[in-house]
């Protein structure tokens, strides 16, 4: 397995401060040739973009305001976000969306920040990198309102059931699969749902340092997830979808290239 794209990685997280370059090198050695560094606030998005500029053609960034930070969203942050999204390394708006599980920001603030980012994404014709937790119906309502103007998007770190999956597929969104599918405690609904996932909507991600696949053997002592574990996730997903692993891998890579307008690699072209 080679030339995978990790579409969601929190590489600016402080758990990587002492070995970030090693983490990138280990990922490449494992066949993860490109990674999208997730922006969750203006500060985090600036850091993500700066990191990507130091690793051209390997790292790309998203820029957005996570619902946890929606209470701080205002005209100044919207303007700053707009400037960030003009950068060559930034390929999507997000992580944006709704989180009614933790409610770190008031729900009305979350709704307002999310809708503003959907409008910005539509204006710039960039895809959206979506976060949703315990807010499925409100998420669908706003996505349906704006979908015709949007240039695609991905349900990042999808952990839902078949009904929720179908709703996102009906909106012609991509579905981001993480190590949640490897979780014997919580992942059964997702494992059942991916049977309905069409191959042309699949993308893969680690969401590292979170969501370490629980079936790794051995588990790293740090319990920190890394992009080098993405091939393991793809292998588990392929088994669940009853597909050869290389078929799932090639589809996920081609889909990520299409969604985020990334240059196609020679290896991918040769496989077509």
C-alpha positions as CSV (number, residue, x, y, z in Angstrom):
1,X,0.0,0.0,0.0
2,X,1.4,3.4,-1.0
3,X,0.6,7.0,-1.7
4,X,-2.2,7.3,0.9
5,X,-3.5,10.7,1.9
6,X,-4.4,11.3,5.5
7,X,-7.1,14.0,5.1
8,X,-7.3,14.9,8.8
9,X,-4.3,15.2,11.1
10,X,-3.9,17.6,14.0
11,X,-0.1,17.9,13.4
12,X,0.2,21.3,15.3
13,X,-0.9,19.5,18.5
14,X,1.6,20.0,21.3
15,X,2.1,16.2,21.6
16,X,4.2,16.4,18.4
17,X,6.3,19.3,19.6
18,X,9.4,17.1,20.3
19,X,9.3,14.9,17.2
20,X,7.1,16.5,14.5
21,X,9.6,16.0,11.7
22,X,10.1,12.3,12.7
23,X,6.3,11.8,12.7
24,X,6.2,13.2,9.1
25,X,9.1,11.0,8.0
26,X,7.6,7.9,9.6
27,X,4.3,8.5,7.8
28,X,6.0,8.9,4.4
29,X,8.0,5.7,5.1
30,X,4.7,3.9,5.8
31,X,3.2,5.0,2.5
32,X,1.3,8.1,3.6
33,X,2.8,10.5,1.1
34,X,0.5,13.5,1.8
35,X,-1.3,14.8,4.8
36,X,-3.9,17.5,5.5
37,X,-3.1,19.5,8.7
38,X,-6.4,20.5,10.4
39,X,-7.0,24.1,11.4
40,X,-9.5,24.6,14.2
41,X,-9.0,28.3,15.1
42,X,-7.3,31.3,13.5
43,X,-4.2,30.6,15.6
44,X,-4.2,26.9,14.8
45,X,-4.9,27.5,11.1
46,X,-2.0,30.0,10.9
47,X,0.3,27.3,12.4
48,X,-1.0,24.7,10.1
49,X,-0.4,26.8,7.0
50,X,3.1,27.7,8.1
51,X,3.9,24.1,8.7
52,X,2.7,23.2,5.3
53,X,4.8,25.8,3.6
54,X,7.8,24.1,5.1
55,X,6.7,20.8,3.6
56,X,5.4,21.6,0.1
57,X,3.7,18.9,-1.8
58,X,3.6,16.7,1.3
59,X,1.5,18.8,3.8
60,X,-1.6,20.8,3.0
61,X,-3.9,22.6,5.4
62,X,-7.5,23.4,6.2
63,X,-8.4,26.7,7.8
64,X,-11.5,27.2,9.9
65,X,-13.2,27.8,13.2
66,X,-14.2,24.6,15.1
67,X,-17.5,24.8,16.9
68,X,-15.7,24.6,20.2
69,X,-14.3,28.1,19.4
70,X,-17.5,29.5,17.9
71,X,-18.1,31.9,20.8
72,X,-15.0,33.8,19.7
73,X,-16.1,34.1,16.1
74,X,-16.7,37.6,14.8
75,X,-16.1,39.8,11.8
76,X,-12.4,40.1,12.6
77,X,-12.0,36.3,12.7
78,X,-14.0,36.0,9.5
79,X,-11.7,38.5,7.7
80,X,-8.6,36.7,9.1
81,X,-10.0,33.4,7.9
82,X,-10.6,34.8,4.4
83,X,-7.0,35.9,4.2
84,X,-5.8,32.5,5.3
85,X,-7.9,30.7,2.7
86,X,-6.1,32.6,0.0
87,X,-2.8,30.8,0.9
88,X,-1.5,28.3,-1.6
89,X,-1.2,25.5,1.1
90,X,-4.8,25.8,2.3
91,X,-7.2,23.5,0.4
92,X,-10.5,23.5,2.5
93,X,-12.6,25.5,4.9
94,X,-12.8,23.9,8.3
95,X,-12.8,22.2,10.7
96,X,-16.2,23.8,10.9
97,X,-19.6,22.5,12.0
98,X,-21.7,21.8,15.1
99,X,-20.9,20.1,18.4
100,X,-24.0,19.8,20.7
101,X,-22.3,17.1,22.7
102,X,-19.8,19.2,24.5
103,X,-21.4,22.6,23.9
104,X,-18.2,24.4,24.6
105,X,-19.8,27.4,22.7
106,X,-23.5,28.4,22.8
107,X,-25.5,26.6,20.1
108,X,-26.6,29.8,18.5
109,X,-23.0,30.9,18.2
110,X,-22.1,27.6,16.7
111,X,-24.9,27.9,14.1
112,X,-23.9,31.4,13.2
113,X,-20.2,30.6,12.8
114,X,-20.9,27.5,10.8
115,X,-23.3,29.2,8.4
116,X,-20.8,32.1,7.9
117,X,-18.1,29.5,7.0
118,X,-20.4,27.8,4.6
119,X,-21.0,31.1,2.9
120,X,-17.3,31.8,2.8
121,X,-16.5,28.4,1.3
122,X,-19.2,28.9,-1.4
123,X,-17.8,32.3,-2.2
124,X,-14.2,31.0,-2.6
125,X,-15.3,27.7,-4.1
126,X,-13.4,25.7,-1.6
127,X,-14.6,22.4,-0.1
128,X,-15.7,22.2,3.5
129,X,-14.2,20.0,6.2
130,X,-17.1,19.2,8.5
131,X,-17.4,18.4,12.2
132,X,-20.7,17.1,13.7
133,X,-21.5,15.6,17.0
134,X,-25.0,15.2,18.4
135,X,-26.2,17.8,15.9
136,X,-27.1,15.8,12.8
137,X,-30.5,17.4,12.0
138,X,-29.2,21.0,12.4
139,X,-26.1,20.1,10.3
140,X,-28.3,18.7,7.5
141,X,-30.6,21.7,7.5
142,X,-27.8,24.1,7.0
143,X,-26.0,21.9,4.5
144,X,-29.1,21.4,2.4
145,X,-29.6,25.2,2.4
146,X,-26.1,25.9,1.1
147,X,-25.2,22.7,-0.8
148,X,-25.9,23.9,-4.3
149,X,-23.4,26.7,-3.9
150,X,-20.7,24.6,-2.2
151,X,-17.8,23.0,-4.0
152,X,-18.0,19.7,-2.2
153,X,-17.1,18.7,1.3
154,X,-16.3,15.8,3.7
155,X,-18.0,14.5,6.8
156,X,-14.8,14.4,8.8
157,X,-14.4,11.6,11.2
158,X,-17.7,10.0,10.5
159,X,-18.9,7.8,13.3
160,X,-22.6,7.5,12.6
161,X,-25.0,4.8,11.4
162,X,-26.2,3.8,8.0
163,X,-29.1,6.3,8.0
164,X,-26.8,9.2,8.8
165,X,-24.3,8.0,6.1
166,X,-27.1,7.9,3.5
167,X,-28.1,11.5,4.4
168,X,-24.5,12.7,3.7
169,X,-24.2,10.7,0.6
170,X,-27.5,12.2,-0.7
171,X,-25.7,15.6,-0.3
172,X,-22.9,14.2,-2.5
173,X,-20.4,14.6,0.4
174,X,-17.3,12.5,1.0
175,X,-17.1,10.3,4.1
176,X,-13.9,10.4,6.3
177,X,-13.2,7.1,7.9
178,X,-10.8,6.9,10.9
179,X,-9.6,4.4,13.4
180,X,-13.1,4.5,15.0
181,X,-13.8,1.5,12.7
182,X,-11.2,-0.4,14.7
183,X,-12.9,0.2,18.0
184,X,-14.6,-2.9,19.3
185,X,-16.5,-0.9,21.9
186,X,-17.9,1.9,19.9
187,X,-17.4,1.2,16.2
188,X,-20.1,-1.4,15.4
189,X,-22.6,1.1,13.9
190,X,-19.8,2.4,11.6
191,X,-18.7,-1.0,10.6
192,X,-22.3,-1.8,9.6
193,X,-22.7,1.5,7.8
194,X,-19.7,1.2,5.5
195,X,-21.4,-1.6,3.7
196,X,-23.5,1.2,2.1
197,X,-20.5,3.5,1.4
198,X,-19.9,3.9,-2.3
199,X,-16.2,3.6,-3.2
200,X,-16.3,7.0,-5.0
201,X,-17.2,8.8,-1.7
202,X,-14.5,7.3,0.5
203,X,-11.6,9.2,2.1
204,X,-9.4,8.1,5.0
205,X,-7.9,9.9,8.0
206,X,-6.3,9.4,11.4
207,X,-7.5,12.5,13.3
208,X,-4.2,12.0,15.1
209,X,-3.2,12.3,17.8
210,X,-6.7,11.2,18.7
211,X,-8.5,8.0,17.8
212,X,-5.6,5.6,18.0
213,X,-6.8,2.3,16.5
214,X,-7.5,0.1,19.4
215,X,-6.6,-3.1,17.6
216,X,-3.0,-2.2,16.9
217,X,-0.6,-4.9,18.1
218,X,1.4,-3.7,19.9
219,X,-0.2,-0.5,21.0
220,X,2.3,2.3,21.3
221,X,3.2,3.1,24.9
222,X,2.4,6.8,24.3
223,X,-1.2,5.9,23.2
224,X,-0.7,8.7,20.6
225,X,-2.1,8.2,17.2
226,X,0.1,9.1,14.2
227,X,-0.4,9.2,10.4
228,X,1.9,6.2,10.0
229,X,-1.0,4.1,11.3
230,X,-3.3,5.0,8.4
231,X,-2.5,1.8,6.4
232,X,-3.7,-0.2,9.3
233,X,-7.0,1.7,9.2
234,X,-7.4,1.2,5.5
235,X,-6.7,-2.5,5.9
236,X,-9.5,-2.9,8.5
237,X,-11.8,-0.8,6.4
238,X,-11.2,-2.9,3.3
239,X,-11.9,-6.0,5.2
240,X,-15.2,-4.6,6.4
241,X,-16.1,-3.5,2.9
242,X,-15.1,-6.9,1.4
243,X,-12.6,-5.2,-0.9
244,X,-9.0,-5.8,-1.8
245,X,-7.0,-3.4,0.3
246,X,-5.3,-1.8,-2.7
247,X,-8.7,-1.1,-4.3
248,X,-9.8,0.8,-1.2
249,X,-6.5,2.6,-0.9
250,X,-6.4,3.8,-4.6
251,X,-10.0,5.0,-4.4
252,X,-9.4,6.9,-1.2
253,X,-6.4,8.6,-2.7
254,X,-8.1,9.5,-5.9
255,X,-11.1,10.9,-4.1
256,X,-8.9,13.0,-1.8
257,X,-7.1,14.4,-4.8
258,X,-10.4,15.2,-6.5
259,X,-12.0,16.8,-3.4
260,X,-9.1,19.0,-2.4
261,X,-7.8,19.6,-5.9
262,X,-4.4,18.1,-5.1
263,X,-2.0,17.2,-7.9
264,X,-2.3,13.6,-9.1
265,X,0.8,11.5,-8.5
266,X,2.5,9.4,-11.2
267,X,1.9,6.2,-9.2
268,X,-1.8,7.0,-9.1
269,X,-1.9,7.8,-12.8
270,X,-0.2,4.5,-13.6
271,X,-2.7,2.5,-11.6
272,X,-5.6,3.9,-13.6
